[in-house]
Amino acid sequence: MIDSTQTTWLTRWRTENASQISDFRRGLYRFTRNQLSLIGLFIVIALVIIALTCPLWIPYPGDVSGDVNPANRLKPPGQVHLFGSDDYGRDVFSRTIWATRTSLVVGVIILTVAISIGVTLGAIAGYFGGWVNEVIMRLTDIMLTFPGIFLALAISAVLGRGIEIAMLALSITWWPGYCRLVEAQMLKMREEDFVVGARAIGASNMRIIFRHILPNLLTGIIVKASMDFGFAVLAIASLSFIGVGVQPPDPDWGSMISQGRRFVTNGWWYSTFPGLFMFVTVLGFNLLGDGLRDLLDPNATVR
């Protein structure tokens, strides 16, 4: 037999789930109505497919690992070299495509580390408040006073060059944004009825933070992460451009643009195609982030 309490709980659960499904359907409708969001989704899916499959089909895999072909130096785009060749005779198309894989992997690692640190510290600061909040948020303010790229350069100068150091440096500079976002939302939600109820039944602070509150903050975190991803790719390319990111012979859009700028007059393709790929990547993730806001935010308006 099902008593009245169980019946009431079951009815409430069905009502809440029906409301969530309805909100998702409205969000999906808004997303599909936004053509720019669909373009962003298509770009991101295409980039992910390229990154996952490129080892199977790039025409010159040896050029990615550092092969040198002086006879093919600075060949213009054509049937043999779709994007032309660089000053070492390497295929620009193969290196540009492989750099897509490198950039996406680096972007995922940077944001994963930054989100883990920022969300954890922001949640603790917002939930507990008091001196805990003061210490964490003052540290966040200090980090935010330094331009991210210059702080990353300083860290790279101390620890050395290389992709691992560049990822660590950018992760350290990226977490304060997530900390501030989560802290502000946590201050609002810690006094909500469901949080007070969880405390009343004896739930631990960590359970309340990570099981009850944080899932309600995922919308803002996901939207911010989708927009930050493109800029994380741009940041690692910037460090590679000045020589402290991805190191030769490994291909990266930033380092390819840096090397190709010396050959603008007689090898325009050298830096042009990596630059276009980087532009499309940043554009795609920004358009997708705008669409995800429409999809996940029930208060968004149909455009």
N, C-alpha and C positions, 0 to 999 in steps of 0.2 A: 504493500500500500504506500502511496506517495502522500505525505502529509501536506498541510497548507503552506508550511515554510518552504519546503522543497519546490512546491508548485510556483510560489512567488518568485523564488530565486531563478527557476527555469524560465519563467516569463520575462523577468528582467534581463537575463542573459540573451534570450532570443531578440528582445527589443534592441539591446545595445549592438548586437551583431548585425541586425538588419539596418540599423542606422549607419554603422561603419561601411557596410556593403553599398548602401545608397550614396554615401559621401564619395566612395571610391569610384562608383559609376559616373557621378557628376564630374569628378576630377578627370577621369578618362575621357569623357566627352569634351571637356575643356582642352585637354592635351591634344586630342585628334583634330580639334577645330583650329589649332594654332599651327599653321604650315611651317613656320620657322622652327618650332619645336620638333616637328617631324623630320625636317632637314637635319637638325642637330643630332637626333637619334640615329638617322641613317649614316651620318658622318662617323659617329662614335662606333657604331656596329662595324662599319667598314674598316676603321682603324684597328679595332680589336681582332677582326678576322685576319687582316694583314699581319699584325704582330704575331698571331698564333701560327700562321701557316707559312710565313716568309722563308723559313729554312728549307722548305720543300720545293720552292719554285724560283727563287732569285737566280738570274742567269749566270752570275759570276760570284759564287760563294767564296772563292779564294781572295777576291778583292776586298772582302769584308775583314779577313784575318791579316791583311798586310801584304799581299802579293803586289809586286811592282812590275809594270809593263811599259818601259820607256818608249817603245815604238808606237804606243797608242796615246801618247801624251796630248791632252787638251783636244781630243777629237770632238767635233760638234755633235749634237743629237742626231741620231739616224737609226737605221735598222739594227746595226750591230750594238750600238750603245744608245738606248732609248733617251736617256738624259745626258748623253755625252760622257766624256771621261775627264778625270782631274789631272793635276800636274804630275802625278806618278803613273798615269795611264790606267787608273782603276775606274771601274764602271760606277758612275754617279748614281744611276738608278738602283743598283744593288745596295750601295752604301746608304742611300736615302731611305730605302725600304727597311733595311736592318735597323737604322736609327729610330724608326717608328717603334720597333720592339723595345729598344733600349729606353726610349722616352716614356713609354707607357708603364714599363716595369718600375722605373725610377719614380714616376709620379705616384703609383700605388704605394710603394714603400714609404715615401715621404709623408703622404697623407695618413697612412695607417699609423705611423709613429706619432705624428703631430696630433691626430684625433685622439689616440689613446691617452696621451699626456694631457692635452687640453681639456677633454671631456671629464677625465677623472678629477683633475684639480678644480675645474669649474663647478662640478657637482658637489665636491666636498666643501668648497668655499661658500656656495650658495645655500647649502642645506644647514650647515652648522653656524654660519655667520660669526659675529664677534671677532675675537682676535685671529681666529683661523682665517676668516674672510680677509681681514686686513693684511695679514702676512702674504697670502697667496695673491691677492689682487695688487698689492704694491710691487711684488715681484713681476707680475704681468705688466704693470705700468712701466717698470724699468725696461723690460724686454721690448715693449712697444715704442720706446723712445728712440731705439736704434733702427735705422732703415734695414730691412731684412737682408737685402743683397750685400750691404756693407758688413753686417754682422757675420754673414756667411763667409765673406772674404776674409775677415779677421780670423775666424775659426780655421779656415783652410790654410791661412798663412802660418798658424801655430802648429797644426796637426799634419800639414802636408797636402800634396795634390792627390787626386784620384776620385773615382766615382763614389767610393764608400764614404770618404771624408765629406764630399759635397752633399751626399744624401743626409748624413748626420747633421751637417751645418744647417741645411735648409729645414730639416725636421725641428731643430731647436728654435729656429726663427719663426716657424709657422704655428706652433701650438697656442700662443697667446690669444689669437682670434677666436679659437674654439673655446678657450677658457672663459673669455668674456661673454660669449654667446650663451653658454650653458649656465654660467653664474647668474646672469640676468633672468633667465627663464626659471631657474631653480628658486630664486627669491620669491617669484610669484606663486609657484606651485607648491611650496612646502607647507602652506597653510590651507590647501584645498581639502575638501571634506574627505576624499579617499585617502589622503595622507594622514589626516587626523584619525581616521578609522583604523588604518594600519597600525598606527602607534598604540591605539587603545587595545588592540588585540595582542599586543606584545611583539610585533615585528621588529627586527633589529634595524638600526640605522642604515647599514649597508644594504639590507634587503629592500628597504623603502626606497633608497636612492636608485639602486640598479635594477630593481624588479618593478617598482611601481611608478617612479617619476621619469627616469631616463627614456623609457619607451615612448612617453608622450612628447619628448623633445626631439625625436628622430627626424621629424620633417625638416626643421631648421638645419640640423646637422647635415642631412643628405643633400639639401639644396646648396648649402655653402660648400660642401665637399665637391659637388659636381662642377661648381663654378671655379673653385680653387684648383681643380686638377689641371686645367689648361694653363693656369699661371704657374703651377709647380713645374710643368714641362718647360715653360718659358724661362723660369728661373734657372733650371739646370742647364738649359741651352746657353743662358747668359754666362754662367760660370765656365762652361766649356769654351765659349767664345774668347774669354780672356785667359784660358789655359789652365784653370784649376779644377775643371770638372772631368768629363770623360777624356781619357788620355789616348793619343795615337798609339797604334793604328786603329783602335776601335772607333767606329763611325758614330758621330753625333751631329745633329743639325747645327748646333752652335759652333762646334769646331770646324765643320765643313764651310759654314758661312765665313768664319774668320780666315780660313785658308784661301777661300775663293775670292775674297775681296781684292787680293793682289792681281787677279786676272780678270777684272771687270771688262776691260776693253777687248780682250781676245779669248775670253772664256766665261761669258756672262752666265752660262748654264750652271757653272760650278756652284755658285752660291744661291742662284735663283730658285732652283727646285727644292733644296732643303728649306729655304725660307718660306716657300709656298706651303709645304707640308706642315711646317710649324704654325703658320697662319691659320690653315684649315683646322688643325687640331684645337687651337685655342678657341676659334669661332664655334666649332662643333660642341665643345663641352659647355660653353657659355649659353648657347641656344638650348641645349639639353637641360641645363640647370634652370633656365627660365620656364621650360615646359614642366619640369618636375615640381616646381612651385605651384603651377596650376593644378597638377595632378594630386598633390598631397595636401594642399591648403584648401579646406572646405569653404573658406571665406573669400576665395578668389572669385573674380567676376569673369564671365565668358567674354572673350574678345572676338 
